[in-house]
């Protein structure tokens, strides 16, 4: 891509002035329309050092209201950043709906430049580029606009600019040793940039290459692309109500995921049980094993993410309580998931889950999870059919990222039958100290048991992958369910550590 790009395409200052002001004025107007339409926008700049990224960003900002955007200068990951999935900090930084994020460098160096500077293997680089495509596609599917600029410059021109910076005492600090090294190895870096651009130039988030050598041409192209892209995105958003009234679009296919065959809920027998004495002995033994494994997890910096879903009153709380009793309280966290807040609703639905991920060596337990998208949000109409159908792939991509990071991912569905649920509901109503556990919403969900069972069967079938399979926990007998979950935890962690 870069070798074929015409670096020399000059525009005079007068020519630029003739066409630029109209585009700048339009950008200022479009910014307010972005706010009104709740359109989230990400504008990112990548490219060679000394190619003019800072100058372009500075020029663009003069035409924007500073209250509606934020500029991020993305630095190399810190040691703390490296303790979480590599995309973690980038997910945390996505803008709210109606806001603009402007990135001076982004997630791309960690998948491209890291090959030459951090010893990143070609295989891992390719894996990260695939994760970037999934990340950007998830955002654009959710209504985000991503505009990607790459500033290209010749080796000779870059060297002249570095020399000019180095000769001035006030700017010498900007010509770093790394910049000089990149210029010296220009061809190698160019090949890596080319591979990055080709792998991530998608219809949802295409690259726009700008000539860092032609100052006025680059400015004009930037403003033209910004206004065209924003105008088009606003038009699509304005027609959303019309499109929603039509048949929903088919979700993206899910190639590359090896699904594991799982039984339907109706095929699961619920007669398994443990006597009280046997349970006590097993519980003591399993908690001892988990306590020892937690020490090894911390020492070897292996993260664990345990996902709890299940029927209301199926025993999630008690199951989690017995598991956490064996964990060092400094090394685990339980995340109870309720209805999203207004801030969470202003982001992609996965945003709040990315922000809650553990550091390596720690355990995070989710009491309800991102699977609400394909259960309660599906059934209650909080997500459109297009959105919840799309979520199966998005969830698999999310969990694949966690697997690639090295996490142990456990997914439990706690299963009981309707009669047992009714008995437990009635018990909660009859016992004062358990009244808080039963709500009107629980009864409403029970009335929709058949709808939920269909949704759960779909969820288990479509998201039980070879790297993150579901474990159905027979929780008709709570004691049996607790031990089975602990056994699954022990088995998965031992397999990882061994």
C-alpha positions, 0 to 999 in steps of 0.5 A, spaced: 500 500 500 505 505 502 509 503 496 504 505 491 501 511 495 503 518 491 507 522 496 508 528 491 501 531 490 502 538 492 497 543 493 499 551 494 497 555 500 492 559 496 489 553 493 488 550 500 485 557 503 480 556 497 477 550 499 479 549 506 474 554 510 468 551 507 470 544 510 472 547 517 466 550 518 462 544 516 466 540 521 464 545 526 457 544 525 457 537 524 460 536 531 454 539 534 450 534 530 454 528 533 452 530 540 445 531 538 445 524 535 449 521 540 454 518 535 460 516 538 467 518 534 474 515 534 479 519 530 486 516 530 492 518 527 498 513 526 504 513 521 512 515 521 515 520 526 516 527 524 510 526 519 506 531 522 501 528 526 501 533 531 500 539 527 494 535 523 491 534 530 492 541 533 489 544 526 483 540 527 482 542 534 482 549 532 475 548 529 472 543 535 468 545 541 473 543 547 467 540 551 466 535 546 472 531 545 478 528 548 485 527 546 489 521 548 497 521 546 497 513 547 504 511 550 507 504 550 504 500 555 506 500 562 508 494 567 501 495 570 498 495 563 501 488 561 498 485 567 491 485 563 489 483 556 493 488 551 486 491 549 484 492 556 486 499 556 484 501 549 477 498 551 477 502 557 478 509 553 473 508 548 468 514 548 461 515 550 455 516 545 456 523 542 463 524 544 469 524 540 476 521 542 482 523 538 488 518 538 495 520 537 497 513 536 492 508 538 492 500 539 496 499 532 503 499 535 502 494 540 501 489 534 506 492 529 511 496 531 512 491 537 514 486 532 521 490 531 522 493 538 519 488 543 520 481 540 513 480 538 512 474 534 509 474 527 504 469 529 502 473 535 502 480 531 497 476 526 493 474 532 493 481 535 491 484 528 485 479 528 483 482 535 483 489 532 479 487 526 474 484 531 474 490 536 473 495 531 468 491 528 464 490 534 464 498 535 462 500 528 456 495 529 454 498 535 454 505 531 461 508 533 464 511 527 472 510 526 476 514 522 483 512 521 489 516 518 496 514 516 501 519 515 506 517 510 513 520 509 519 518 505 526 516 508 529 522 505 524 527 507 523 524 514 531 524 515 531 532 513 526 533 518 529 529 524 536 533 522 532 540 523 529 538 529 535 536 532 539 542 530 534 546 534 535 546 542 528 547 543 526 541 539 532 537 539 528 532 544 523 530 539 528 527 535 529 521 539 534 515 538 528 511 537 526 515 531 533 515 528 533 508 529 526 507 525 529 512 519 535 507 519 531 501 518 526 504 514 525 499 509 523 494 515 518 498 518 515 500 512 514 492 511 511 492 518 506 498 516 504 495 510 502 488 513 498 492 518 495 496 513 493 491 509 490 486 514 486 492 518 483 495 512 476 493 512 469 496 510 467 498 517 474 501 519 478 503 512 485 506 512 486 513 509 493 514 507 495 522 508 502 524 505 506 527 510 510 531 505 505 535 502 502 540 508 496 543 505 494 537 501 494 533 508 490 538 511 485 538 505 484 531 505 484 530 512 478 535 513 475 532 506 475 525 509 472 527 516 466 531 514 465 526 508 465 520 514 461 524 519 456 526 514 455 519 512 455 516 519 449 521 521 445 520 515 445 512 517 444 514 524 438 518 522 435 512 518 436 507 524 428 508 526 426 506 518 431 500 518 429 498 525 422 497 522 424 492 517 427 485 518 433 485 522 439 484 518 443 477 519 448 477 524 455 476 522 458 469 521 462 466 526 468 462 522 474 460 526 470 458 532 470 450 534 464 449 538 463 444 543 457 439 543 452 440 549 446 437 551 439 441 551 437 443 558 431 438 558 436 433 557 440 434 563 438 429 569 437 433 576 437 427 580 444 428 583 445 429 590 450 429 596 449 427 603 451 432 608 457 428 611 460 426 604 459 434 602 462 436 608 468 432 607 468 433 600 468 441 601 474 441 606 478 437 601 476 441 595 477 448 598 484 446 601 486 444 593 483 451 591 487 454 596 494 451 594 492 452 587 491 460 588 498 461 591 500 457 584 496 462 580 499 468 583 506 466 583 505 464 575 501 470 574 495 466 571 488 470 571 482 466 572 475 469 570 469 465 573 462 466 570 456 464 573 449 464 570 443 460 572 436 460 574 433 465 579 434 461 586 439 456 583 444 457 588 449 462 585 450 466 591 452 460 595 456 456 590 460 463 589 461 463 597 464 456 598 469 458 592 471 464 595 472 461 602 478 458 599 481 464 596 486 469 599 481 475 599 487 480 597 487 476 590 480 475 588 474 480 586 466 478 586 463 482 580 455 483 581 452 485 575 445 489 575 442 493 570 447 498 566 447 505 569 446 511 564 454 511 563 454 504 561 449 505 557 452 510 553 458 505 551 458 499 548 455 493 552 462 490 553 465 496 555 463 495 563 466 488 563 472 489 560 473 494 565 472 489 570 477 484 568 482 482 573 490 483 573 494 476 572 495 472 578 488 474 580 481 471 580 475 475 578 468 472 579 462 475 575 455 474 578 451 474 572 455 477 566 455 479 558 450 473 557 445 478 559 445 480 552 442 474 549 438 472 555 434 478 559 436 483 553 433 479 548 427 477 551 425 483 554 426 487 548 432 491 551 436 489 545 434 489 538 434 482 534 440 484 530 443 486 536 442 480 540 444 475 534 450 479 533 452 478 540 454 471 540 460 472 535 462 478 539 462 474 546 466 469 542 471 474 540 471 477 547 472 470 550 477 468 545 481 475 547 481 472 554 484 466 552 489 468 548 491 473 554 492 466 558 486 466 562 483 460 565 475 462 563 470 458 567 462 458 565 457 455 569 450 455 568 446 453 574 440 448 573 434 447 576 427 445 574 421 449 575 418 446 581 424 446 585 425 454 583 417 455 586 419 451 592 425 456 593 421 462 592 416 460 597 421 459 602 424 465 601 417 469 602 416 465 608 423 466 611 424 474 614 431 473 613 431 471 606 425 476 603 430 480 600 432 475 595 425 475 592 423 480 588 417 481 583 422 481 577 423 474 579 416 472 579 415 475 572 422 472 569 419 465 572 412 466 568 417 466 561 421 460 563 419 457 556 422 463 553 428 463 557 430 456 556 430 457 549 434 463 549 439 459 554 439 453 550 441 458 544 446 461 548 450 454 550 450 452 543 453 458 540 458 460 545 460 453 548 467 454 544 473 449 545 477 455 549 471 457 553 466 451 554 460 451 558 459 447 564 452 445 566 451 445 574 446 440 576 444 445 582 437 441 584 441 439 590 445 445 592 451 441 595 452 437 589 452 443 585 457 446 589 462 441 589 461 440 581 463 447 580 469 446 585 471 440 581 471 444 574 475 450 577 480 445 580 481 441 573 481 447 569 486 451 573 491 444 574 490 443 566 493 450 565 498 450 570 501 443 568 
